[in-house]
Amino acid sequence: MCKHENTTIVKLCKPREYSRRTEVYVDSCIASLVQLLNNHGVCTTSCCCGHAEHVGTIFYSQDGKEHQLKLGMA
């Protein structure tokens, strides 16, 4: 888990609908996983590592539905 201000830029698999952004800042400790998902066509929509206080989660969109990937225990 990383500190709240420790972030890394990740390139998205498709631009955000509302902002058209193609890159976003994510928690550095999960950035490589988020980038890997996007590189393989799993379009992430939101994420947080949990910062050792909560279970980390990556949200992604697939087949028109929103899904979540839990990253373990807090």
Secondary structure as UniProt FT lines:
FT   TURN            4..5
FT   STRAND          7..11
FT   TURN            17..19
FT   STRAND          23..27
FT   HELIX           28..39
FT   TURN            40..41
FT   STRAND          43..48
FT   TURN            51..53
FT   STRAND          57..62
FT   TURN            63..64
FT   STRAND          65..70
//
